[in-house]
Amino acid sequence: MPQMMPLSWLILFISFSTIFVLFNTMNYFSFTQTNKKMQKKIKLTKKTNWKW
């Protein structure tokens, strides 16, 4: 492999690093956050009635 010209190593590095950055950004932005209103509704419906 040392016989490869340096330009191809540079292209290889750039391509792998762009794929890495794209993969990380897609994973970061694919996370969906829940609304706070929905969390409050869930908390309100989970009340327990103690019947002693």
Short mmCIF file of the C-alpha atoms (twelve columns), coordinates in Angstrom:
data_MODEL
# 
_entry.id   MODEL 
# 
loop_
_atom_site.group_PDB 
_atom_site.id 
_atom_site.type_symbol 
_atom_site.label_atom_id 
_atom_site.label_alt_id 
_atom_site.label_comp_id 
_atom_site.label_asym_id 
_atom_site.label_seq_id 
_atom_site.Cartn_x 
_atom_site.Cartn_y 
_atom_site.Cartn_z 
_atom_site.pdbx_PDB_model_num 
ATOM 1  C CA . MET A 1  0.000   0.000  0.000  1 
ATOM 2  C CA . PRO A 2  2.842   2.524  0.315  1 
ATOM 3  C CA . GLN A 3  2.923   2.727  -3.475 1 
ATOM 4  C CA . MET A 4  -0.438  4.516  -3.526 1 
ATOM 5  C CA . MET A 5  -0.249  8.155  -4.374 1 
ATOM 6  C CA . PRO A 6  -0.938  10.604 -1.507 1 
ATOM 7  C CA . LEU A 7  -3.933  12.155 -3.239 1 
ATOM 8  C CA . SER A 8  -5.862  8.897  -2.976 1 
ATOM 9  C CA . TRP A 9  -5.111  8.703  0.754  1 
ATOM 10 C CA . LEU A 10 -6.427  12.217 1.135  1 
ATOM 11 C CA . ILE A 11 -9.594  11.394 -0.788 1 
ATOM 12 C CA . LEU A 12 -10.051 8.266  1.305  1 
ATOM 13 C CA . PHE A 13 -9.655  10.205 4.542  1 
ATOM 14 C CA . ILE A 14 -12.053 12.933 3.423  1 
ATOM 15 C CA . SER A 15 -14.683 10.440 2.316  1 
ATOM 16 C CA . PHE A 16 -14.544 8.456  5.580  1 
ATOM 17 C CA . SER A 17 -14.636 11.581 7.704  1 
ATOM 18 C CA . THR A 18 -17.638 12.990 5.821  1 
ATOM 19 C CA . ILE A 19 -19.460 9.680  6.200  1 
ATOM 20 C CA . PHE A 20 -18.633 9.716  9.913  1 
ATOM 21 C CA . VAL A 21 -19.898 13.277 10.360 1 
ATOM 22 C CA . LEU A 22 -23.079 12.572 8.404  1 
ATOM 23 C CA . PHE A 23 -23.767 9.436  10.414 1 
ATOM 24 C CA . ASN A 24 -23.347 11.289 13.709 1 
ATOM 25 C CA . THR A 25 -25.537 14.203 12.686 1 
ATOM 26 C CA . MET A 26 -28.289 11.875 11.499 1 
ATOM 27 C CA . ASN A 27 -28.211 10.044 14.824 1 
ATOM 28 C CA . TYR A 28 -28.252 13.284 16.776 1 
ATOM 29 C CA . PHE A 29 -31.182 14.832 14.933 1 
ATOM 30 C CA . SER A 30 -33.251 11.657 14.693 1 
ATOM 31 C CA . PHE A 31 -33.914 11.756 18.450 1 
ATOM 32 C CA . THR A 32 -37.461 12.946 19.130 1 
ATOM 33 C CA . GLN A 33 -38.308 14.742 22.321 1 
ATOM 34 C CA . THR A 34 -41.642 14.389 24.045 1 
ATOM 35 C CA . ASN A 35 -43.791 17.413 24.721 1 
ATOM 36 C CA . LYS A 36 -44.093 18.650 28.284 1 
ATOM 37 C CA . LYS A 37 -47.875 18.828 27.906 1 
ATOM 38 C CA . MET A 38 -47.989 15.143 27.126 1 
ATOM 39 C CA . GLN A 39 -45.863 14.343 30.180 1 
ATOM 40 C CA . LYS A 40 -48.258 16.314 32.405 1 
ATOM 41 C CA . LYS A 41 -51.242 14.437 31.009 1 
ATOM 42 C CA . ILE A 42 -49.560 11.129 31.693 1 
ATOM 43 C CA . LYS A 43 -48.754 12.156 35.265 1 
ATOM 44 C CA . LEU A 44 -52.330 13.237 35.875 1 
ATOM 45 C CA . THR A 45 -53.809 9.984  34.650 1 
ATOM 46 C CA . LYS A 46 -51.576 7.844  36.859 1 
ATOM 47 C CA . LYS A 47 -53.131 8.944  40.155 1 
ATOM 48 C CA . THR A 48 -53.784 6.132  42.556 1 
ATOM 49 C CA . ASN A 49 -56.950 5.976  44.620 1 
ATOM 50 C CA . TRP A 50 -56.409 4.256  47.922 1 
ATOM 51 C CA . LYS A 51 -59.515 2.410  49.080 1 
ATOM 52 C CA . TRP A 52 -58.854 1.357  52.650 1 
# 
